[in-house]
């Protein structure tokens, strides 16, 4: 049940990203206005809550993906471990590029 509820938070985060992209495309004034709203303490709290639910959604998906996609020659455990490895590599690459800029 919590996994299904977490889908709502994933969708909410997607909406936040879409509004960010739209504000970027409308110019620096709109983007700065968007940033000022999203840097308030209550929006930071909302993003922390959303982040926890997105993490829950991801971990539960990784757990069930082994059962869904695990078949010969891959075992369910190998599929789950592969998901975590890809997640770690992509996270490291993103952190590296964010640190560059």
N, C-alpha and C positions, 0 to 999 in steps of 0.2 A: 504494500500500500504506500509506503514511504517513497518507493521508487517512482510510482505513478505521480505522486504529489511533487516530487522533484522535477518532473517534466515541466510543470508550470513555471518553476524558477529558471529552468533552461530557456524556455520561451521568453520570459521576462528579460533575461540577460541578452538574448538576441535582439529584442526590441531596443534595449539600451545601445547596443552596437550599431544598429541601423540608424538611430537618431544621431549618434556621433558622426557616422559617415555623412549623413545629410547635412549636419551643421558644418562639417569641414568643407563640403562642396559649396556652401553658401557664403563662404568668405571668413576672414579672420575675426570680424566682429561677432558673428553668430557663434563661431566656435569658442571664442573667449566667454561669451555669455553662457554657453553650454557648460564649459569648464567650471565657471563660478558656481553653478547649481550643483554640479557633481563633486565639488570639493567641500561641500558642507558636511558636518558631522553625521547628519541623519542619512545622507546618501552613502557615505562611507560605511555606515552600519548596515544599510540595505545591501550593499555590495558584499560585505562579509557574510551575511546570511545567505545571499544568493550563491556565493562561492562555496559555502559548506554544502548546500543542496546540489550544486553542479558536481562537486567532488563525490558526493554520495551517489549521484546518478552514474558517474563515470565508473566508479569502483563496482557498483552492482552490475553494470553492463559488462565489465571485464570478467566478472565472476560467471555470468551466464553465457558469455560468448564461447567459453571453452566447451560448454555442453551443447551449444547450438552448432558450432563450426568444427568441433573436435571429432575427427574421423581419421581413419587410416590414411596416410602414414603419421598424421599428427594426433597426439593425445590431447584431451581437454586441458591438461595442465600445461602442455607446450603452447597452446593457443593463448591461454591466460598470461603466461610468462612473456610471450611475444608482445602482447598488448602493452604490458608494463614497460618492456624495453623500448618499444616505439615511443611511448609516452615520455619516458625519461630522455631519450635522444632529442625528440622534438622540443621538449622543455629547455634542454641545455642550449640548443641552437637558438631558440627565441631569446633566452636570457643573454646569450652572447651578443646577438644583434641589438638588443635593447641597450646593453652596456656600451656598445660602440657609439651610439648616438645619444 
